[in-house]
């Protein structure tokens, strides 16, 4: 898996109240269901893909988000840039002020600016749609900030893979950090749940965690051992959905702690990130298999092989109303899919 270090790096700081992990209940969707069509389906024969080469060579386009301006914004991990692409395929690129910052996760903030993490520079940065940067230093050394999400009010939340913390930053730049109870858990994905709590995955801890805005933690063990949970997002059904990179599954977790897992049809696909789309679908990337895929809240999966050379490594994904946009880390491309 390319850039595992990036996604999982975080720091530690504030002391918070922690509660003992509850024993969670779970069920596992059969790997070969009696009615296989319920959980697996073939994608349409001719999905419409378009490819766009990123102007900067070997830039390693990474995470992506649909911006407030209708453009698709993404980070260039090796190119040290943040860029956007219009639906017509026109690029704009902006140099990150800090050298070798390794820009990673990106989201739209409550202030309608772009906010992203700098994994190597240990910073959280704000970027206006006009291209103006502001950077804020994370207090914990080697925090390796990774994924960032907009929260309620004027705050955003991010994971610190190296620092083993969950971070909060206000739109004015004030940062607060909360230490995850499990040591060296490498918090990775993060989202705001339907219960208004912060939910996150622990890549090395093999857990999904929940934290209140006041810093109280609850952790749930993922049923599959060494699953390597990554991206996480709320679904239209009120549950949390997450990917299992090593487990090769998509997981569903209720806010009460009940798990269900769905096997990805392609073996060793390496599901990487997951985001909500239209019509109740959730979309995810298969980094090892070179595919984009969707899953219904009933567990039905459709896969679409991305064009281009093998080993393109689809990474970030941003579902639009009619098209799905994604980055290809190794291929140095942006692709759009009309299912």
VOVO-490343 format. One record per residue (C-alpha): x, y, z; residue number from 1; chain. Coordinates in nm, 2 decimals, padded with zeros to 4 digits, always signed. Layout:
# VOVO-490343
NODE     xx     yy     zz seq mol
NODE      X      Y      Z NUM   A
...
END
This chain:
# VOVO-490343
NODE     xx     yy     zz seq mol
NODE +00.00 +00.00 +00.00   1   A
NODE +00.16 +00.32 -00.10   2   A
NODE +00.19 +00.59 +00.16   3   A
NODE +00.06 +00.39 +00.46   4   A
NODE +00.28 +00.61 +00.67   5   A
NODE +00.10 +00.92 +00.55   6   A
NODE -00.25 +00.82 +00.63   7   A
NODE -00.17 +00.68 +00.97   8   A
NODE +00.06 +00.93 +01.13   9   A
NODE -00.06 +01.13 +01.44  10   A
NODE +00.04 +01.30 +01.77  11   A
NODE -00.05 +01.30 +02.14  12   A
NODE -00.11 +01.58 +02.39  13   A
NODE -00.43 +01.65 +02.60  14   A
NODE -00.53 +01.42 +02.88  15   A
NODE -00.88 +01.32 +02.84  16   A
NODE -01.14 +01.10 +03.01  17   A
NODE -01.14 +00.75 +02.87  18   A
NODE -01.39 +00.48 +02.92  19   A
NODE -01.33 +00.11 +02.90  20   A
NODE -01.40 -00.03 +02.55  21   A
NODE -01.74 -00.19 +02.56  22   A
NODE -01.79 -00.54 +02.42  23   A
NODE -01.95 -00.47 +02.09  24   A
NODE -02.18 -00.71 +01.91  25   A
NODE -02.14 -00.78 +01.54  26   A
NODE -02.24 -01.00 +01.26  27   A
NODE -02.05 -01.09 +00.95  28   A
NODE -02.21 -01.10 +00.61  29   A
NODE -02.13 -01.44 +00.45  30   A
NODE -01.84 -01.43 +00.21  31   A
NODE -02.05 -01.63 -00.04  32   A
NODE -02.41 -01.54 +00.04  33   A
NODE -02.69 -01.78 -00.05  34   A
NODE -02.82 -01.51 -00.28  35   A
NODE -02.49 -01.37 -00.41  36   A
NODE -02.66 -01.10 -00.61  37   A
NODE -02.77 -00.94 -00.28  38   A
NODE -02.41 -00.85 -00.19  39   A
NODE -02.23 -00.85 -00.53  40   A
NODE -02.32 -00.73 -00.86  41   A
NODE -02.15 -00.66 -01.19  42   A
NODE -02.10 -00.30 -01.30  43   A
NODE -02.25 -00.19 -01.62  44   A
NODE -02.06 -00.32 -01.93  45   A
NODE -01.95 +00.02 -02.05  46   A
NODE -01.90 +00.28 -01.77  47   A
NODE -01.79 +00.61 -01.90  48   A
NODE -01.44 +00.70 -01.78  49   A
NODE -01.23 +01.01 -01.86  50   A
NODE -00.87 +01.06 -01.77  51   A
NODE -00.68 +01.38 -01.71  52   A
NODE -00.30 +01.40 -01.66  53   A
NODE -00.19 +01.62 -01.37  54   A
NODE +00.03 +01.90 -01.51  55   A
NODE +00.31 +01.84 -01.25  56   A
NODE +00.49 +01.52 -01.33  57   A
NODE +00.50 +01.25 -01.06  58   A
NODE +00.30 +01.47 -00.83  59   A
NODE +00.12 +01.17 -00.66  60   A
NODE -00.23 +01.31 -00.64  61   A
NODE -00.37 +01.19 -00.32  62   A
NODE -00.69 +01.30 -00.14  63   A
NODE -00.98 +01.48 -00.30  64   A
NODE -01.29 +01.69 -00.22  65   A
NODE -01.56 +01.87 -00.41  66   A
NODE -01.50 +02.24 -00.34  67   A
NODE -01.75 +02.52 -00.26  68   A
NODE -01.67 +02.66 -00.61  69   A
NODE -01.79 +02.34 -00.79  70   A
NODE -01.43 +02.23 -00.87  71   A
NODE -01.26 +01.92 -00.75  72   A
NODE -00.97 +02.00 -00.52  73   A
NODE -00.69 +01.75 -00.44  74   A
NODE -00.35 +01.73 -00.27  75   A
NODE -00.03 +01.65 -00.45  76   A
NODE +00.17 +01.45 -00.20  77   A
NODE +00.50 +01.45 -00.38  78   A
NODE +00.44 +01.76 -00.59  79   A
NODE +00.39 +01.97 -00.27  80   A
NODE +00.09 +02.14 -00.42  81   A
NODE -00.29 +02.17 -00.38  82   A
NODE -00.47 +02.17 -00.71  83   A
NODE -00.82 +02.18 -00.86  84   A
NODE -00.98 +02.05 -01.17  85   A
NODE -01.30 +02.17 -01.33  86   A
NODE -01.55 +01.93 -01.48  87   A
NODE -01.42 +02.04 -01.82  88   A
NODE -01.07 +01.91 -01.72  89   A
NODE -00.89 +02.24 -01.66  90   A
NODE -00.63 +02.24 -01.39  91   A
NODE -00.50 +02.50 -01.15  92   A
NODE -00.22 +02.43 -00.91  93   A
NODE -00.09 +02.61 -00.60  94   A
NODE +00.25 +02.56 -00.43  95   A
NODE +00.23 +02.48 -00.06  96   A
NODE +00.44 +02.74 +00.13  97   A
NODE +00.63 +02.48 +00.35  98   A
NODE +00.89 +02.28 +00.16  99   A
NODE +00.83 +01.90 +00.14 100   A
NODE +00.51 +01.94 +00.34 101   A
NODE +00.35 +01.62 +00.20 102   A
NODE +00.00 +01.75 +00.17 103   A
NODE -00.25 +01.47 +00.25 104   A
NODE -00.61 +01.49 +00.37 105   A
NODE -00.83 +01.77 +00.24 106   A
NODE -01.18 +01.90 +00.32 107   A
NODE -01.41 +02.20 +00.30 108   A
NODE -01.43 +02.39 +00.62 109   A
NODE -01.73 +02.56 +00.78 110   A
NODE -01.58 +02.89 +00.65 111   A
NODE -01.60 +02.76 +00.28 112   A
NODE -01.22 +02.75 +00.26 113   A
NODE -01.01 +02.44 +00.18 114   A
NODE -00.84 +02.29 +00.48 115   A
NODE -00.57 +02.02 +00.45 116   A
NODE -00.31 +01.84 +00.65 117   A
NODE +00.07 +01.85 +00.60 118   A
NODE +00.20 +01.51 +00.71 119   A
NODE +00.57 +01.59 +00.70 120   A
NODE +00.55 +01.96 +00.81 121   A
NODE +00.32 +01.88 +01.10 122   A
NODE +00.08 +02.16 +01.00 123   A
NODE -00.28 +02.22 +00.93 124   A
NODE -00.33 +02.46 +00.64 125   A
NODE -00.61 +02.68 +00.51 126   A
NODE -00.64 +02.77 +00.14 127   A
NODE -00.89 +03.01 -00.01 128   A
NODE -01.04 +02.93 -00.35 129   A
NODE -00.84 +03.23 -00.47 130   A
NODE -00.51 +03.06 -00.37 131   A
NODE -00.41 +03.22 -00.04 132   A
NODE -00.25 +03.00 +00.22 133   A
NODE -00.24 +03.01 +00.60 134   A
NODE -00.05 +02.74 +00.79 135   A
NODE -00.09 +02.64 +01.16 136   A
NODE +00.17 +02.43 +01.34 137   A
NODE +00.06 +02.12 +01.53 138   A
NODE +00.22 +02.13 +01.88 139   A
NODE +00.31 +01.76 +01.89 140   A
NODE +00.64 +01.67 +01.71 141   A
NODE +00.61 +01.41 +01.44 142   A
NODE +00.23 +01.43 +01.47 143   A
NODE +00.19 +01.32 +01.10 144   A
NODE -00.16 +01.48 +01.06 145   A
NODE -00.35 +01.28 +00.81 146   A
NODE -00.73 +01.30 +00.75 147   A
NODE -00.93 +01.62 +00.83 148   A
NODE -01.31 +01.68 +00.84 149   A
NODE -01.53 +01.98 +00.90 150   A
NODE -01.72 +01.97 +01.23 151   A
NODE -02.00 +02.16 +01.38 152   A
NODE -01.98 +02.54 +01.43 153   A
NODE -01.63 +02.68 +01.35 154   A
NODE -01.42 +02.37 +01.41 155   A
NODE -01.25 +02.09 +01.21 156   A
NODE -01.12 +01.76 +01.34 157   A
NODE -00.82 +01.56 +01.22 158   A
NODE -00.62 +01.25 +01.30 159   A
NODE -00.26 +01.24 +01.41 160   A
NODE -00.11 +00.91 +01.30 161   A
NODE +00.23 +00.96 +01.45 162   A
NODE +00.11 +01.15 +01.76 163   A
NODE -00.17 +00.90 +01.84 164   A
NODE -00.41 +01.18 +01.89 165   A
NODE -00.73 +01.34 +01.76 166   A
NODE -00.69 +01.71 +01.69 167   A
NODE -00.94 +01.99 +01.68 168   A
NODE -00.87 +02.32 +01.50 169   A
NODE -01.09 +02.63 +01.49 170   A
NODE -01.12 +02.84 +01.18 171   A
NODE -00.91 +03.10 +01.36 172   A
NODE -00.63 +02.84 +01.40 173   A
NODE -00.65 +02.73 +01.76 174   A
NODE -00.55 +02.37 +01.80 175   A
NODE -00.64 +02.13 +02.08 176   A
NODE -00.53 +01.77 +02.10 177   A
NODE -00.67 +01.46 +02.26 178   A
NODE -00.47 +01.14 +02.32 179   A
NODE -00.63 +00.81 +02.20 180   A
NODE -00.65 +00.55 +02.48 181   A
NODE -00.49 +00.27 +02.28 182   A
NODE -00.11 +00.33 +02.25 183   A
NODE +00.04 +00.35 +01.90 184   A
NODE -00.30 +00.30 +01.75 185   A
NODE -00.22 +00.51 +01.44 186   A
NODE -00.55 +00.69 +01.40 187   A
NODE -00.63 +00.72 +01.04 188   A
NODE -00.98 +00.80 +00.90 189   A
NODE -01.22 +01.04 +01.07 190   A
NODE -01.57 +01.17 +01.03 191   A
NODE -01.85 +01.33 +01.23 192   A
NODE -02.12 +01.07 +01.30 193   A
NODE -02.49 +01.10 +01.30 194   A
NODE -02.48 +01.13 +01.68 195   A
NODE -02.26 +01.44 +01.64 196   A
NODE -01.96 +01.26 +01.79 197   A
NODE -01.62 +01.22 +01.63 198   A
NODE -01.57 +00.87 +01.48 199   A
NODE -01.22 +00.75 +01.37 200   A
NODE -01.04 +00.44 +01.27 201   A
NODE -00.72 +00.30 +01.43 202   A
NODE -00.51 +00.15 +01.16 203   A
NODE -00.26 -00.03 +01.39 204   A
NODE -00.51 -00.07 +01.68 205   A
NODE -00.76 -00.25 +01.46 206   A
NODE -01.04 -00.05 +01.62 207   A
NODE -01.30 +00.21 +01.54 208   A
NODE -01.31 +00.48 +01.80 209   A
NODE -01.57 +00.73 +01.91 210   A
NODE -01.49 +01.06 +02.09 211   A
NODE -01.72 +01.32 +02.22 212   A
NODE -01.64 +01.69 +02.16 213   A
NODE -01.54 +01.70 +02.53 214   A
NODE -01.28 +01.43 +02.48 215   A
NODE -01.44 +01.11 +02.62 216   A
NODE -01.34 +00.80 +02.42 217   A
NODE -01.51 +00.47 +02.34 218   A
NODE -01.33 +00.21 +02.13 219   A
NODE -01.47 -00.09 +01.94 220   A
NODE -01.27 -00.39 +01.82 221   A
NODE -01.31 -00.46 +01.45 222   A
NODE -01.43 -00.83 +01.41 223   A
NODE -01.17 -00.92 +01.14 224   A
NODE -00.81 -00.95 +01.29 225   A
NODE -00.55 -00.72 +01.14 226   A
NODE -00.81 -00.56 +00.92 227   A
NODE -00.63 -00.23 +00.89 228   A
NODE -00.93 +00.00 +00.90 229   A
NODE -00.89 +00.32 +00.70 230   A
NODE -01.14 +00.57 +00.56 231   A
NODE -01.47 +00.61 +00.75 232   A
NODE -01.79 +00.81 +00.67 233   A
NODE -02.16 +00.82 +00.79 234   A
NODE -02.41 +00.65 +00.56 235   A
NODE -02.76 +00.74 +00.47 236   A
NODE -02.89 +00.47 +00.70 237   A
NODE -02.75 +00.64 +01.02 238   A
NODE -02.46 +00.40 +01.06 239   A
NODE -02.08 +00.44 +01.01 240   A
NODE -01.92 +00.28 +00.71 241   A
NODE -01.55 +00.21 +00.68 242   A
NODE -01.29 +00.03 +00.47 243   A
NODE -01.07 -00.26 +00.58 244   A
NODE -00.75 -00.24 +00.37 245   A
NODE -00.61 -00.58 +00.47 246   A
NODE -00.94 -00.74 +00.56 247   A
NODE -01.06 -00.66 +00.21 248   A
NODE -01.40 -00.57 +00.34 249   A
NODE -01.64 -00.28 +00.39 250   A
NODE -01.75 -00.25 +00.75 251   A
NODE -02.07 -00.11 +00.89 252   A
NODE -02.09 +00.00 +01.25 253   A
NODE -02.40 +00.13 +01.43 254   A
NODE -02.37 +00.40 +01.69 255   A
NODE -02.46 +00.13 +01.94 256   A
NODE -02.15 -00.07 +01.85 257   A
NODE -02.29 -00.35 +01.62 258   A
NODE -02.07 -00.45 +01.33 259   A
NODE -02.15 -00.60 +00.99 260   A
NODE -01.89 -00.67 +00.73 261   A
NODE -01.92 -00.71 +00.35 262   A
NODE -01.65 -00.89 +00.15 263   A
NODE -01.51 -00.70 -00.15 264   A
NODE -01.56 -00.92 -00.46 265   A
NODE -01.21 -00.86 -00.60 266   A
NODE -00.94 -01.05 -00.39 267   A
NODE -00.68 -00.83 -00.22 268   A
NODE -00.84 -00.52 -00.36 269   A
NODE -00.71 -00.29 -00.09 270   A
NODE -01.02 -00.07 -00.02 271   A
NODE -00.87 +00.27 +00.08 272   A
NODE -01.11 +00.56 +00.14 273   A
NODE -01.49 +00.58 +00.14 274   A
NODE -01.73 +00.87 +00.08 275   A
NODE -02.11 +00.91 +00.06 276   A
NODE -02.27 +00.97 -00.28 277   A
NODE -02.62 +01.03 -00.42 278   A
NODE -02.91 +00.79 -00.40 279   A
NODE -02.78 +00.65 -00.07 280   A
NODE -02.47 +00.49 -00.23 281   A
NODE -02.13 +00.50 -00.07 282   A
NODE -01.82 +00.51 -00.30 283   A
NODE -01.48 +00.37 -00.23 284   A
NODE -01.14 +00.32 -00.40 285   A
NODE -00.97 -00.01 -00.44 286   A
NODE -00.60 +00.09 -00.43 287   A
NODE -00.45 -00.25 -00.51 288   A
NODE -00.71 -00.36 -00.77 289   A
NODE -00.72 -00.02 -00.96 290   A
NODE -01.10 +00.01 -00.93 291   A
NODE -01.37 +00.25 -00.81 292   A
NODE -01.66 +00.08 -00.64 293   A
NODE -02.00 +00.15 -00.48 294   A
NODE -02.19 -00.02 -00.20 295   A
NODE -02.55 +00.02 -00.11 296   A
NODE -02.66 +00.03 +00.25 297   A
NODE -02.79 -00.32 +00.19 298   A
NODE -02.44 -00.44 +00.11 299   A
NODE -02.46 -00.47 -00.27 300   A
NODE -02.12 -00.39 -00.43 301   A
NODE -02.05 -00.28 -00.79 302   A
NODE -01.69 -00.24 -00.91 303   A
NODE -01.55 -00.03 -01.20 304   A
NODE -01.20 -00.09 -01.34 305   A
NODE -01.03 +00.24 -01.38 306   A
NODE -00.85 +00.30 -01.72 307   A
NODE -00.49 +00.36 -01.76 308   A
NODE -00.18 +00.15 -01.66 309   A
NODE -00.20 -00.12 -01.39 310   A
NODE -00.09 +00.00 -01.05 311   A
NODE -00.25 +00.34 -01.09 312   A
NODE -00.36 +00.32 -00.73 313   A
NODE -00.69 +00.51 -00.70 314   A
NODE -00.67 +00.69 -00.37 315   A
NODE -00.90 +00.99 -00.30 316   A
NODE -01.26 +00.99 -00.42 317   A
NODE -01.52 +01.27 -00.44 318   A
NODE -01.87 +01.17 -00.56 319   A
NODE -02.06 +01.43 -00.74 320   A
NODE -02.43 +01.44 -00.84 321   A
NODE -02.38 +01.26 -01.17 322   A
NODE -02.01 +01.18 -01.18 323   A
NODE -01.75 +01.02 -00.95 324   A
NODE -01.41 +01.18 -00.94 325   A
NODE -01.09 +01.02 -00.81 326   A
NODE -00.72 +01.06 -00.79 327   A
NODE -00.47 +00.80 -00.92 328   A
NODE -00.17 +00.82 -00.70 329   A
NODE +00.08 +00.63 -00.92 330   A
NODE -00.06 +00.71 -01.26 331   A
NODE -00.05 +01.08 -01.18 332   A
NODE -00.40 +01.12 -01.32 333   A
NODE -00.75 +01.24 -01.22 334   A
NODE -01.03 +01.03 -01.35 335   A
NODE -01.41 +01.08 -01.37 336   A
NODE -01.66 +00.81 -01.39 337   A
NODE -02.02 +00.83 -01.51 338   A
NODE -02.17 +00.50 -01.38 339   A
END
